[in-house]
Amino acid sequence: MEEPKKVLRAQYLGSMQVTAATGMEVLNDAIDHMVTNTPINQWRNVNVAVAPSMISILTPNDDKLITECRVRYLSFLGIGRNVKQCAFIMHTAQDLFIAHIFNCEPSSGALCKTIEAACKLRYQKCLDAHPQGFRNASSLNTPNGRGIGATLKSIVGSLTGRKNKQGES
């Protein structure tokens, strides 16, 4: 059975490698670079098909695939300084980060909200697949019977407590 998907129209400016997986500065730099270096007549009209597991960028007339991105590898999504422009960053198998940049009319809000919904749905599917949570899956217990998370919190708390006490004296 095919996943439900929502198709939105946009202009695809292209993709480029970025230096980090996240961050508005990284995203805005990529958007600004593509807007500045890609003439408007080269912005491609596309259909962006967003499903819970996949974002597909397709040509509008014949739905020919331009590129596909798996939602699970999406590391960042944001709207640029100009609300018509947005981008998302993908983590590739080659351990690179690629930003895909779009221009939307009248705003990129609808595209970003749709991609955000796909991310939330994907995350919920992960939670549903592991109902006991990740905490119980890693049965790392310390000698006192507390879990590793509680022990780390205790250590961090005691270190910050010591710093505060040392700073006061």
Residue pairs with C-beta under 8 A, 6 or more apart in sequence:
3 51
3 52
3 53
3 54
4 51
4 52
5 49
5 50
5 51
5 54
5 56
6 49
6 50
6 114
7 47
7 48
7 49
7 50
8 47
8 48
8 50
8 104
8 110
8 111
8 114
9 45
9 46
9 47
9 48
9 60
9 104
10 45
10 46
10 47
10 48
10 102
10 103
10 104
10 108
10 111
11 43
11 44
11 45
11 46
11 102
11 103
11 104
12 43
12 44
12 45
12 46
12 48
12 57
12 66
12 100
12 101
12 102
13 34
13 35
13 38
13 43
13 101
13 102
13 103
14 34
14 38
14 100
14 101
15 67
15 98
15 99
15 100
15 101
16 30
16 33
16 34
16 98
16 99
16 101
17 96
17 97
17 98
17 99
18 26
18 27
18 29
18 30
18 89
18 97
18 98
18 99
19 26
19 97
20 26
20 97
21 75
21 76
21 89
21 91
21 97
22 75
22 76
22 89
23 76
24 78
26 76
26 89
26 99
27 76
27 78
27 80
27 87
27 89
27 99
28 78
28 80
28 81
30 87
30 89
30 99
30 101
31 80
31 81
31 82
31 85
31 86
31 87
31 99
31 101
32 80
32 81
34 101
35 82
35 85
35 101
35 103
43 103
44 59
44 66
45 60
46 57
46 58
46 59
46 60
46 66
47 57
47 58
47 59
47 60
47 63
48 55
48 56
48 57
48 58
48 102
48 111
49 55
49 56
49 57
49 58
50 111
50 114
50 115
50 117
50 118
51 71
51 118
52 71
52 118
52 121
52 122
52 125
53 70
53 71
53 72
53 118
53 122
54 68
54 69
54 70
54 71
55 68
55 69
55 70
55 71
55 74
55 88
55 115
55 118
56 65
56 67
56 68
56 69
57 65
57 66
57 67
57 68
57 69
57 100
58 64
58 65
58 66
59 66
67 100
69 88
69 90
69 100
71 115
71 118
71 119
71 122
72 122
73 90
73 91
73 92
74 88
74 89
74 90
74 91
74 115
74 119
75 89
75 90
75 91
75 97
76 88
76 89
77 86
77 87
77 88
77 89
77 112
77 115
77 116
77 119
78 86
78 87
78 88
78 112
79 85
79 86
79 107
79 108
79 109
79 112
80 86
80 87
80 108
83 107
83 108
83 109
84 103
84 104
84 105
84 106
84 107
84 108
85 101
85 102
85 103
85 104
85 108
86 101
86 102
86 104
86 108
86 111
86 112
87 99
87 100
87 101
87 102
88 99
88 100
88 115
89 97
89 98
89 99
89 100
90 97
90 98
90 99
90 100
91 97
92 98
102 108
102 111
104 110
104 111
130 137
135 147
135 149
138 148
140 147
140 148
141 147
141 148
142 148
142 151
144 151
146 154
